[in-house]
């Protein structure tokens, strides 16, 4: 069965299967995810779930990122840290579309801390489990053509992220093949959340729950809890989430080809839906052509702003009123980039969202959906055109933004992002220590130093 095949691969993959490129790319993902997770601990939604989670206590506990004085049972540490990672929509994105790291890294870090002291988890153990979790997500997404487009029904991390978290934790717990099957089956019953909660405080819970539920599924499977042994084979299993689900067996273990070797991830430069990053780059280029020597954009000279983007309903928000709506608004990101020349963490503060100049520009902005602009992170583009009162039009088209897997962030820019994010929570010494630890993770004997 497909499920048996997956269980065999999860159980059989070992550190020797990891390639240099997979190790390097996954380290970048880990560093970025830790940074956005640390920054995310400052957010209102993370404060709320942290307060909620204090009702739980246990002798076995794991770290809440950025808090030396507060620990939780592994499940709830994975939950809170997963929420932090996605609380600002600042975490990595893959193709077919999902946020791969946030569902896996909080779970495996929390689990690694919960092991008895005699069973330390090495950095290589962590890297292997993390990559198994990423791989399972990617393979499941490739079983659906529908998944190659930006989703319309289910938020992908709630489906494949839960399964990836379960696979990663099953690997870290060294479950046998039967237990791996059961972990996947149990996780499938935790999977799925509707996309309607995008652009709300509930959306970050999707990633927190994926991390928590995958960890819980693996722990339950380790206790002998059983589920459907063909969960990946059936339309009523994982197939329930995709109208065109077509599962395939995985490659053999002899020379296993990792999807991360073939397809890098996008690492974001600002905290918003990935689709808006094309808009930001195009709008910033238009602004450079528009501004005069005093670096001010004269709104009275602008008649209309047209954004030619794919039709993605939940990122079409003409007048966002909250930070979460603004992060899911083509219009807001375009207008912010036109006004400021770039988009940053500060762009989504209440003060910036409600400033009169931005509201004025939003009223002049409209979307168009060219038929060739498909809603896929692999192929979409964005064209920003500013029509001026004097009849002139200034336009720019972005086909690949900086940070996309076709144009990855340079090492120094990835580190700057991490340092900027983490320094809001940790002292400089700790921030530099994390960078060094992640870069040498395969040599670390006890990954609890993280």
LONUBA-208570 format. One record per residue: residue in one letter; x, z, y of N, C-alpha, C in turn. Coordinates in steps of 0.2 Angstrom, whole numbers, plus 2048, in hexadecimal, padded with zeros to 3 digits. Atoms other than C-alpha are relative to their C-alpha. Layout:
<rs>
aXZYXZYXZY...
</rs>
This chain:
<rs>
x8048007FA800800800804800806x7FC8007FA8057FE812802808802x7FE7F97FF8048118148058037FCx7FA7FE80480F8148058067FD802x7FA8047FE81B80780C803804806x7FD7FC7FA81C81181D8038067FEx7FD7FA80281E8218148078007FDx7FA80180382C81A80A8067FF805x7FB8017FB83581481A801806804x7FF7FA7FD8328248238058057FDx7FC7FB80483982E8158077FD7FFx7FA8038028478218118057FF806x7FB8017FB84F81E822805805801x7FB7FB7FE85F8278268047FE806x7FC8017FA86C8288348047FA7FFx7FC80680187681A82C7FC7FA802x8048067FE86780E8308007FF808x8008017F98698118438067FC802x7FB8047FE87280484C802803807x7FD7FD7F987D80785C7FB7FE805x8058017FA8707FE8677FA804800x8057FC801862808860801807803x7FD7F97FE86C818863800800808x7FF8007F98708138757F97FF804x8068017FD85F80D8797FB806800x8057FA80185681D872803805804x7FD7FB7FB86382887C7FD7FF807x8038017F985D82088C7F9802800x8077FD80084B823887800807800x8007F880084F835883801803806x7FE7FD7FA8588388937FA7FF805x8058027FB84A82F89D7FA8057FFx8067FC80283C839894801807802x7FE7F97FE84584A8977FF800807x8017FF7F98468468A97F9800803x8078007FD8348418AC7FC8067FEx8037FA80382F84F8A1801806805x7FF7FA7FB83885C8AC7FD7FF807x8038017FA8328548BC7F88027FFx8077FF8018208548B47FE807800x8027F98008218678B27FD803807x8037FE7F981D8688C57F97FE801x8068037FE80D85F8C47FA8057FEx8067FC8017FC8678C57FD8007F9x8038018077F68608B48048047FBx7FC7FC8048058688AC7FF807801x8027F97FF8028798B47FA8027FDx8067FE8037F18798AE8008007F8x8008008077F587589C8058067FEx7FC7FA80180388289D7FD806800x8047FA7FF7F888F8A37FB8017FAx8057FF8067EB88B8958048027FAx7FC7FF8077F988B887802807800x7FD7F98007FE89D88C7FC8047FBx8047FC8047F08A38818028007F9x7FD8008067FA89F872807803800x7FA7FD8008088A986C8028007F8x7FE8008078138A985C808802800x7F97FE8018248B08558047FA800x7FD80680082989E8537FF7FC807x8028037FA82B8958648057FB802x7FC8067FE83288686D800800808x7FF8007F983888387F7FB7FC804x8038057FB82D87D88D8057FE805x7FA8037FC838871896800803807x7FF7FD7F983F8798A67FE807801x8027F980083988A8A28048057FBx7FC7FC80584689689B7FC8077FEx8047FA8018398A589C7F97FF7FCx80780180382A89D8938017FB7FAx8008048068298978817F98007FDx80680180381B8918768017FE7F9x80080280681788E8648027F8800x7FE80780081E87C85F7FB7FC802x8068047FF80D87485F7FF7FF808x8038007F98098798718067FF805x7FA8027FD81B8778778007F8800x80080780181A8658717FA7FD805x8058027FC80986487A801800807x7FF7FF7F980E86B88B8067FB802x7FB8047FE81E86188B7FE7F8800x8038078008158518867FC7FE806x8048017FA8098538948047FF806x7FC8007FB8178568A08047F9801x7FD80680081F84689B7FC7FA803x8048067FE81083B89E7FC802807x8047FD7FA8098468AD8007FC806x7FF8057FA80F8398BA8007F97FEx7FF80780280F8298AF8077FD802x7FA8027FF8218298B18057FE7FAx7FD80180682682789F8017F97FEx7FE80780282D8188967FA7FC7FDx8058058038228098908037FB7FCx7FD8058058247FD8827FB7FA7FFx80580580181C7ED87C8007FE7F9x8077FF7FD8107EC8747FF807803x8007FB7FB80A7F88817FF8077FDx8017F980180C80B87E806804804x7FB7FC7FD8168198858048047FAx7FD7FE80682281C8768038077FFx7FC7FA80082D82B87A7FC806801x8047FA7FE8218388817FC8037FAx8047FE8058178398718058037FAx7FB7FE80682783C866805805802x7FA7FB7FE8358458707FE807800x8027F980082B8558747FF8037F9x8017FD8078268578628068017FCx7FA7FE80483785585A804805803x7FC7FB7FD83F8608677FD8077FEx8047FA80183286D8658018027F8x8007FF80783386C8528078027FEx7F97FF80184686C852802807802x7FF7F97FE84687D85B7FD8057FBx8047FC80483A88484F8038017F9x7FC7FF80784588283F803806800x7FB7FA80184D8918388077FF802x7F98017FD85E89483F8057FD7FAx7FC80280586689082E7FF7F87FFx80180780085F87E8308007FD806x8008037F98658788407FF7F8800x8018077FF8608678468057FD804x7FB8037FC86E85C84B7FD7FA804x8028057FB86E84F8597FE7F97FCx80180680486F84184B7F98017FDx8077FF80385F8498427FB7FE806x8058017FB8568498537FF7F8802x8008077FE85B8378577FD7FC7FAx8038038058568318467F8801800x8077FE80084583A8467FC7FC806x8038047FA8428338587FF7F97FFx8018088018458218537FB7FF7FBx80680180583A8238447F9800803x8068007FD82C82884F7FF7FA805x8008067FC83081A85B7FE7FA7FCx80080680483180D84D7F98007FDx8078008038208128457FB7FE805x8058027FA8178108568017F8801x7FF8077FF81F7FF8587FD7FC7FBx80380480681A7F98477F9800800x8087FF8008087FF8487FE7FB806x8038047FB8067F68598017F87FEx7FF80780180D7E68527FB7FD7FAx8058028057FF7E68457FA7FE803x8068027FC7F37E18538027FB806x7FF8047FA7F37D285F7FD803806x8037FC7FB7E77DC869804805804x7FC7FB7FD7F47E986C8067FD804x7FB8047FC8007DC8747FE800807x8028007F97F57DD8847FF807802x8027FA7FE7F27EB88F7F98027FEx8067FE8047E57F58867F9801804x8077FF7FD7D27F688A7FC8067FEx8047FB8037CB80387E8048077FFx7FD7FA8017D7810878807800803x7F97FF7FD7E78178818058007FAx7FB8008067F58128758038067FDx7FC7FA8037FF8228747FC8057FCx8047FB8037F082B86E7FF7FD7F9x8018038067EF81F85F8078007FCx7FA80080480181A85A805805802x7FC7FA7FE8098288647FF8067FBx8017FA8058018358588037FE7FAx7FD80280680682B849808800800x7F98007FF818829850803807800x7FE7F980081983C8538008037F9x8017FD8068138408428067FD7FBx7FB80380482083483A807803802x7FA7FD7FE82E83B8458018077FDx7FF7F980382A84D8408008007F9x7FF80180782884882E8077FF7FEx7F980180183984282F805806801x7FC7FA7FE8408518377FF8067FBx8027FB80583785C82A8027FE7F9x7FE80380683E85181C7FB8007FBx80680080582D84F8148027FA7FBx80080580582C8458047FB7FA801x8048067FE8238348037F9802800x8077FE80081283C7FE7FE804806x8027FC7FA81384880C8007FC806x8008057FB81883A8187F97FC801x8078038008088318137FB804803x8057FB7FD7FE840816801802807x7FF7FF7F98068438277FD7FA804x8038057FD80183282C7F8800800x8078008017EF8348257FD805804x8027FA7FC7ED84582E8007FE807x7FF8027F97F483E83E7FA7FB802x8058057FE7E782F83E7FA803802x8067FC7FE7D983C83F800803806x7FF7FE7F97E084284F8017FB805x7FE8067FC7E38318567FA7FE804x8058047FC7DA8288647FD804806x8037FE7FA7D482B8767FE7FB804x8028067FC7CA8208818047FF807x7FC8027FA7D28178907FD802806x8047FE7FA7C481D89C804806803x7FD7FA7FD7CF82D89F8067FE804x7FA8027FC7DD8228A77FF802807x8017FE7F97E08278B97FD807801x8037F97FF7DA8398B68068057FDx7FB7FB8037E38498B28008017F9x8018008077DD8478A08057FB7FDx7FC8058037E883889D8078037FDx7FA7FD8037F884289B7FF8047FAx8017FC8067F084D88E8007FB7FAx7FF8058067F083D8838078007FDx7F980080380383D8818018077FDx7FF7FA80380385087F7FD8017F9x8047FF8077F68508718037FB7FBx7FD8058057FF8418698068047FDx7FA7FC80280F84C8687FE8067FCx8027FA80480685C8627FD7FE7FAx8048028067FA8538568057FD7FAx7FC80280480884A84E8048057FCx7FD7FA80281285A84C7FC8047FBx8057FC8048038638457FF7FC7F9x8018048078008548388058017FCx7FB8008048118558328018077FDx7FF7F98038118688307FA8017FBx8058008058008678278027FD7FAx7FE80480680785A81B8058047FCx7FA7FC8038168658187FC8067FBx8037FB8038098728127FC7FD7FAx8048038058018668067F97FD801x8068027FE7F28618108007F87FFx8008078027EC85080A7FB7FC804x8048057FD7E48408128007FA7FCx8008078037E082E80E8077FD7FFx7F98028017EF8278068017F8802x8008077FE7EA81580D7FE800807x8028007F97E881A81F8027FA804x7FE8067FC7F280C8267FE7F97FDx8038068037EA7FF81A7F97FE802x8078018007D880181E7FD7FF808x8038017FA7CD7FB82C7FD806803x8037F97FE7C580C82C805805801x7FB7FB7FF7D681482E8037FE807x7FD8027FA7E280F83C7FD7FA803x8048067FE7D97FE83C7FA801804x8067FE7FC7CB8078448017FF808x7FE8007F97D48068558017F9803x7FF8077FE7D77F38557FC7FC7FDx8058058037CB7E58528047FB7FCx7FC8058047D97DA84B8068037FCx7FB7FD8037E37E68418027FD7FAx7FE8048067EE7DD8348078037FEx7FA7FD8027FB7E982C8047FC7FCx7FB80480480B7E38258058057FDx7FB7FC8028187EB81A806800804x7FA8007FC8287F18228067FD7FDx7FA8038038397E981F8038057FBx7FC7FC8058447F0811805804803x7FC7FB7FD84F7FF8148087FD800x7F980280185F7F580F8047FF806x7FD8017F98627EF8217FA800804x8077FF7FD8537F582A8017FE808x8008027F98507EC83B7FB804804x8047FC7FC84A7F88487FD7FC806x8038037FA83E7F2855803801806x7FD7FE7FA8477FB8628077FC801x7FA8048008567F085E7FE7F9803x8038067FE84B7E18627FD800807x8048007FA8417E7870801807804x7FF7FA7FC8477F387E7FA803803x8067FE7FC83B7FE8888017FF807x7FF8007F98377FE89A800807803x7FF7F97FD83D80D8A47FE7FF808x8038007FA8338108B4804802806x7FD7FD7FA83A8128C67FC804804x8047FC7FC82B81A8CD7FA8027FBx8057FD80481C8248C57FA7FD800x80780480080E8178C28007FC7FAx80180480580680C8B68057FA800x7FA8058008137FF8B07FE7F9803x8028067FD8097F08B6801800807x7FF8007F980B7F68C88077FF802x7F98017FE81E7F48C78017F9802x8008077FE81C7E18C87FE800807x8038007F98117E48D8805803805x7FB7FC7FB81E7F08E08067FB801x7FB8047FE82C7E48DE7FF7FA804x8028067FC8237D58E47FE802808x8027FE7F981C7DF8F3806802804x7FA7FE7FC82D7E68F88037FA802x7FC8067FE8347D58F87FC7FC806x8038037FA8267CF904801804806x7FE7FB7FA8297DE90F8067FE803x7F98027FD83B7D99117FF7FA805x8018067FC8357C89187FC801806x8057FF7FB8287D0923803804806x7FF7FB7FB8307DE92C8057FE805x7FB8027FB8397DD93C806805801x7FA7FC8008497E59427FF807801x8017F88008417F69457FD8027FAx8027FE80783C7F69337F88027FFx8077FF8008297F89377FC7FA7FEx80580580281B7EF92F7FA800804x8068017FB80E7E993C7FA7FE7FCx8078018047FD7EB9337FC7FB804x8058047FC7F47E39428027F87FFx7FF8078017FD7D293D7FE7FE7F9x8028028077F77D392B7F87FF800x8078018007E67CB9287FE8017F9x8027FF8077E67CC9158068017FBx7FB8008057F07D19067FD7FE7F9x8038028077ED7C88F58058027FBx7FC7FE8057F47CF8E57FD7FB7FAx8018048067F47C28D68028047FAx7FE7FC8057F47CD8C77FB7FF7FAx8048008067ED7CE8B57FA804801x8067FC8007DB7D48B38018067FCx7FF7F98047DE7E78AE7FB804804x8057FD7FD7CE7F08B3802807803x7FE7F97FE7D68028B3805800805x7FA8007FB7E47FD8BF7FD7FC806x8038037FA7D87F48CB7FC806804x8037FA7FC7D48038D78017FF808x7FF8027F97D17FD8E9801805805x8007FA7FB7D080E8F18018077FCx7FE7FA8047D981C8E6800806805x8007F97FC7D682E8EC8048057FDx7FC7FA8037E18388E08077FC7FEx7F98038027F38368DA7FF7FC7FAx8018038067ED8318C97FD7F9801x8038077FE7E28238D08057FC803x7FB8047FD7F081D8DB8057FE7FBx7FB8028057FC81C8CC7FD7FA7FCx8038058047EF8108C47FD7FB805x8038047FB7EC8058D38057FB802x7FC8057FD7F47F48D6800800808x8018007F97ED7F58E8805805803x7FC7FA7FD7F58068EC8077FF800x7F98018018068028E58027FA805x7FF8057FC8067F18EE801802807x8007FE7F98027F98FF805805801x7FA7FB7FF80E8078FD8077FC800x7FA80380081C7FB8F98007FC807x8008047FA8177F0908801805806x7FE7FC7FA8177FF914806803800x7FA7FC80082680890E8067FC7FDx7FA8038038317FB9058018017F9x7FF7FE8078318048F57FA8057FEx8057FB80282680F8EA8048067FCx7FC7FA80282C8218E57FC8057FDx8047FA8028268328DE7FC802806x8037FE7FA8228368F07FA7FC802x8068057FE8168278F27FA8037FEx8067FE8038098308E87FE807802x8027FA7FD8088408F27F97FF804x8068007FC7F78448FA8017FD807x7FF8027F97FE84190B8017F9800x7FF80880080482F9077FA7FC7FEx8068038037F482B8FD7FB7FF806x8058007FB7E982F90C8027FE807x7FD8027F97F482991B7FC7FA802x8048067FD7EA81D9278037F97FFx7FD8068017F680F9267FF7FD7F9x8018028077F580E9137F87FE7FFx8078018007E280F9147FE7F9803x8028067FC7E18019218037FA7FCx7FD8058047EC7F69167FC7FF7F9x8048018067E27F99067F97FC802x8078037FE7D27F390F8027F8801x7FF8077FF7DB7E29128037FD7F9x7FD8028077E17E18FF7FB7FE7FBx8058028057D87D78F28047FD7FAx7FD8028067DC7D28E07FE7F97FEx8028068037DC7C18D88038007F9x7FE8008077DE7BE8C58017F97FEx7FF8078037E67AD8C17FF8007F9x8028008077E17A78B08078007FCx7FA8008047F37A58AA804807800x7FD7FA7FF7F77B78AF7FD8057FBx8037FC8067F47C089E802807801x7FF7F97FF7F37D389D8048037FBx7FB7FE8058037D5893806802803x7FA7FE7FD8127DF8988067FB7FEx7FB80580181C7D18908007FA804x8018067FD8157C389A7FD800807x8038007F980C7C98AA8047FF805x7FD8017FA8117C58BB7FC803806x8047FF7FA80C7CA8CD8037FC806x7FE8047F980C7C08DD7FC804805x8037FD7FA8097C98ED8017FB806x8008057FA8047BE8FC7FD804806x8027FD7FA8027C590E7FE7FB805x8028057FB7F87BA9197FF803807x7FF7FD7FA7FC7BD92B7FA7FD805x8058027FB7F07BB93B8027F9803x7FE8077FD7FB7AC9418007FA7FBx8018068057F77A29318057FF7FBx7FB8008058077A59287FF8047FAx8017FC8068087AB9168078027FDx7F97FE8038177B590F7FE8027F9x8017FE8078177B68FC8068017FCx7FA7FF8048227BC8EE7FD8017F9x80380080781F7BB8DB8068047FCx7FC7FC8058277C88CE7FE7FE7F9x8018028078297C28BC8038067FCx7FD7FA8038347D18B7803805805x7FE7FB7FC8367E18C08078037FDx7FA7FD8028467EB8C07FE8077FCx8027FA8048447F88B27FC7FD7FAx80380380683B7EC8A68057FF7FBx7FB8018058437E98958047FA801x7FC8067FF8487D889B805801805x7FB7FE7FA8517E08AA801807800x7FF7F98018567F18A4803804806x7FD7FC7FB85B7FF8B08078017FEx7F97FF80186E8008B28018087FEx7FF7F98028758108AB800805806x8007FC7FA8798178BC7F9802803x8078007FD8678148C27FB8057FBx8037FB80486081D8B2802807801x7FE7F97FF86B82C8B57FE802807x8027FE7FA86682C8C77F8802800x8077FF80185482C8C27FF8077FCx8007FA80385783A8B6802806804x7FD7FA7FC8618458C27FB801805x8057FE7FB8548438CF7FA8037FEx8057FC8048468488C38028077FEx7FE7FA80384F8568BB802805805x7FD7FC7FB85785D8CA7FA804804x8057FC7FD8468638D17FE8067FCx8027FA80484586F8C28068047FEx7FA7FD8038578728BC806800805x7FA8017FC8688768C48047FA7FEx7FC8068018748688C68048017F9x7FC80080687F86F8B87FC7FF7F9x80480180687186F8AB7FE7F9800x80280880086C85D8B18057FC7FDx7FB80480287D8578AE8028017F8x7FF7FF80787E86089D7FB7FD7FCx80580480486E8588978037F87FFx7FD80680187684789B8057FF7FBx7FA80180588684A8927FD8017F9x8037FE80787C8528837FD7FA7FDx8048058038708438818057FA7FFx7FB80680187F8368838048017FAx7FC7FE80688883F8757FC8037FAx8057FC80487884486B8027FF7F8x7FF80180787E83C85A8068057FEx7FB7FC80188D84885B7FE808800x8027F97FF88385885F7FE8037FAx8017FD8068838648517F9804800x8067FD7FF87486E8577FC7FE806x8038037FB8688658627FC805805x8037FB7FC860875868803801807x7FD7FF7FA86D8758767FC7FC806x8048047FB86186887F7FB805803
</rs>
